[in-house]
Amino acid sequence: MHCELKEGRSLPTHLDSTKVLGIDHGLNNWLTCVSNIETSFIIDGKHLKSVNQWYNKQIATLKEGKPKGFWSRTLAHVTEKRNQQMRDAVNKAARIVINHCLIHGIGTIVFGWNQGQKNESNMGAKNNQKFVQIPTAKLKERIAQLGEQYDIKFVETEESYTSKASFLDNDELPKYGEKPDGWQSSGKRIKRGLYRTADNWLVNADCNGGANILRKVKTMLKLDLSRVTRGILTMPIRIRFWSNSVLESASL
């Protein structure tokens, strides 16, 4: 099997279903990806946030003083431009994930997803709006579609407690809607996106979540997570997909 990574470049690929990539999604860190073969990377989401903030500001200005339901050619143009940027972001981010899998022979992707959970009212209006405007559901679907083209297995799992529990301390991971009496995490999330374990080790909080997503399906998929170490959870590669070196960065 050969896969094309970029124009004029291809490489033979053998995919191993026991090599797995866990994906945690968010806002500033759109996707945080952790594998069981000592790789980790973050697809930055700050650019998408700024695109949406600018779009919301433009829409508010154009609608100021206008009746409810007002629409115009200018509003349509601004909206279509923003939608094109979102579609482009989805395609680029999905390609980065799939390329990483192809390069490293990863045959399974596990995506953490609680249907509707991150749109619940307890997040607050601002965060609700941000999550709704970031097309993560479409990105998830695109990753699954591309994965199918390359025979990469796509698994979706609920992600409850993955951000609270400590991966390195092997905390219990209750299912969505459940909380055993007396459940308590060994570590906790602290400022600047860090998670502190019971032994006071500091790791990237979203990498901790991504690793716990792999733990959610460890038994079902019979995964070996022994190579998901503190170093992998501490220093993920950050990929800014709007830069000119997207594919090169994703190949690291």
C-alpha positions in Angstrom: 0.0 0.0 0.0 1.2 3.5 -0.8 -0.1 6.7 0.6 0.4 10.3 -0.7 1.4 12.8 2.0 2.0 15.8 -0.2 2.5 16.5 -3.9 5.3 14.4 -5.3 5.9 12.4 -2.1 4.6 8.9 -1.1 5.8 6.2 1.1 5.0 2.5 1.7 2.9 2.1 4.8 2.0 -0.9 6.9 -0.7 -0.1 9.4 -0.8 -1.9 12.7 -4.2 -1.9 14.5 -2.5 -2.2 17.9 -0.8 1.2 17.3 -3.4 3.7 18.4 -3.9 7.4 18.5 -6.1 8.9 21.2 -7.7 12.3 20.4 -9.0 14.9 22.9 -10.8 18.0 21.5 -11.0 21.5 22.9 -10.8 25.2 22.0 -7.3 26.6 22.3 -6.0 23.1 21.7 -8.4 22.0 19.0 -7.1 18.4 18.9 -4.6 16.9 21.4 -3.3 13.6 20.1 -1.5 11.0 22.1 -0.3 7.6 20.7 0.8 4.4 22.4 4.1 4.5 20.4 5.6 7.6 22.0 4.2 10.4 19.9 2.1 13.3 20.9 1.0 16.6 19.2 -1.5 19.4 19.5 -3.4 21.0 16.6 -3.7 24.6 17.7 -7.2 26.1 17.7 -6.5 29.7 18.5 -6.6 30.8 14.9 -10.1 29.4 14.5 -11.2 31.3 17.6 -9.8 34.6 16.2 -11.6 33.9 12.8 -14.9 33.5 14.6 -14.4 36.5 16.9 -13.7 38.7 13.9 -16.8 37.2 12.1 -19.0 37.8 15.1 -17.8 41.4 15.3 -18.4 42.0 11.6 -21.9 40.5 11.8 -22.8 42.6 14.9 -21.6 45.8 13.1 -23.5 45.1 9.9 -26.7 44.3 11.8 -26.6 47.2 14.2 -29.8 49.3 14.0 -31.4 46.8 11.6 -34.7 45.0 12.1 -34.7 41.4 13.4 -34.0 38.9 10.6 -32.2 41.5 8.5 -29.9 39.9 5.8 -27.9 41.4 3.0 -25.5 40.5 0.2 -22.6 41.7 2.4 -23.7 39.6 5.3 -23.9 36.6 3.0 -20.4 37.3 1.6 -18.9 37.6 5.1 -20.6 34.4 6.2 -19.5 32.4 3.2 -15.9 33.6 3.7 -15.9 32.4 7.3 -17.5 29.1 6.3 -14.8 28.5 3.7 -12.2 29.1 6.3 -13.8 26.6 8.6 -14.0 24.0 5.8 -10.4 24.6 5.0 -9.4 24.1 8.6 -11.4 20.9 8.9 -9.7 19.4 5.8 -6.2 20.5 6.9 -6.5 19.3 10.5 -7.9 15.9 9.4 -5.1 15.5 6.9 -2.5 16.2 9.6 -4.0 13.5 11.8 -4.2 10.9 9.0 -0.7 11.7 7.8 0.7 11.2 11.3 -1.0 7.8 11.4 0.3 6.8 8.0 3.8 7.8 8.7 3.9 6.0 12.0 1.9 2.9 10.9 -0.9 3.7 13.4 -4.0 1.6 12.4 -6.5 2.8 15.0 -7.9 6.2 16.0 -9.8 6.7 19.2 -11.8 10.0 19.4 -13.2 11.1 22.7 -16.8 12.4 22.3 -19.7 13.0 24.6 -22.7 13.8 22.4 -23.9 17.3 23.3 -21.9 17.4 26.6 -19.8 20.4 25.6 -22.8 22.4 24.6 -24.5 22.1 28.0 -25.7 25.3 29.7 -23.3 25.0 32.6 -20.4 26.0 30.4 -21.8 29.5 30.2 -23.0 31.4 27.1 -19.6 32.5 25.8 -18.0 29.1 25.9 -21.2 27.5 24.5 -21.0 29.9 21.5 -17.3 29.2 20.9 -17.9 25.4 20.9 -20.8 25.7 18.6 -18.9 27.8 16.1 -15.8 25.5 16.1 -16.7 22.7 13.6 -15.3 19.8 15.7 -18.1 17.4 14.8 -17.4 17.9 11.1 -13.7 17.4 11.8 -14.4 14.1 13.6 -16.5 13.0 10.6 -13.8 14.0 8.2 -11.1 12.1 10.1 -13.3 9.0 10.1 -13.9 9.4 6.3 -10.2 9.8 5.5 -9.3 7.0 7.8 -11.7 4.6 6.0 -9.9 5.4 2.7 -6.7 4.1 4.2 -8.2 1.3 6.3 -7.5 3.1 9.6 -10.0 2.0 12.2 -12.0 4.8 13.8 -13.4 4.3 17.3 -15.5 6.9 19.2 -15.7 6.7 23.0 -17.3 8.7 25.7 -14.7 11.0 27.4 -16.1 11.5 30.9 -13.6 12.1 33.7 -10.7 11.9 31.2 -9.6 15.5 32.0 -10.0 15.0 35.8 -8.4 11.6 36.3 -4.7 11.2 36.4 -3.3 8.9 33.7 0.0 8.3 35.3 -1.6 7.4 38.6 -4.0 5.0 36.9 -7.1 6.7 38.4 -10.4 4.9 37.8 -12.4 6.3 34.9 -16.2 6.3 35.5 -18.5 6.2 32.6 -20.6 9.2 31.5 -23.3 9.9 34.0 -21.7 7.7 36.7 -19.7 8.7 39.7 -18.8 6.0 42.3 -19.2 7.1 45.9 -15.9 8.6 47.2 -14.4 8.9 43.7 -11.5 11.3 43.8 -8.7 12.1 41.3 -5.1 11.6 42.4 -4.0 14.8 40.7 -5.6 18.0 39.4 -5.6 20.5 36.6 -3.8 23.7 37.4 -3.1 27.0 35.6 -1.5 27.3 32.2 -2.9 24.1 30.9 -0.9 21.9 33.2 -2.0 18.8 35.2 -0.2 17.9 38.5 0.0 14.2 39.4 0.0 12.7 42.9 3.8 12.7 42.8 3.8 16.4 41.8 4.9 15.8 38.2 3.6 18.4 35.8 2.3 17.2 32.4 0.2 18.8 29.7 -3.4 18.7 30.9 -4.9 17.9 27.4 -2.3 15.2 26.8 -3.4 13.7 30.1 -6.9 13.7 28.7 -5.8 12.2 25.4 -4.0 9.4 27.2 -7.1 8.7 29.4 -9.2 8.4 26.2 -6.9 5.5 25.3 -7.5 4.0 28.7 -11.3 4.2 28.1 -10.9 1.5 25.4 -7.8 -0.3 26.7 -9.7 -3.5 27.6 -12.0 -3.5 24.6 -9.1 -3.0 22.1 -6.5 -5.0 24.2 -4.1 -2.0 24.1 -0.6 -1.9 25.4 -0.1 1.6 26.9 3.3 1.0 28.5 4.9 3.4 26.1 2.6 6.3 27.1 5.1 7.9 29.4 5.5 11.1 31.3 7.8 12.5 28.6 5.2 12.1 25.9 2.6 13.8 28.1 4.9 16.7 28.9 6.3 17.9 25.5 3.8 17.5 22.7 4.6 19.1 19.3 2.3 22.1 18.6 1.1 22.4 15.0 -0.4 25.6 13.7 -2.2 24.4 10.6 -2.5 27.8 9.0 1.3 28.0 8.6 3.2 27.1 5.5 4.9 24.1 7.1 1.8 22.2 8.1 2.7 18.8 6.6 6.4 19.0 7.5 5.4 19.8 11.2 2.9 16.9 11.1 5.6 14.5 10.0 7.7 14.9 13.1 
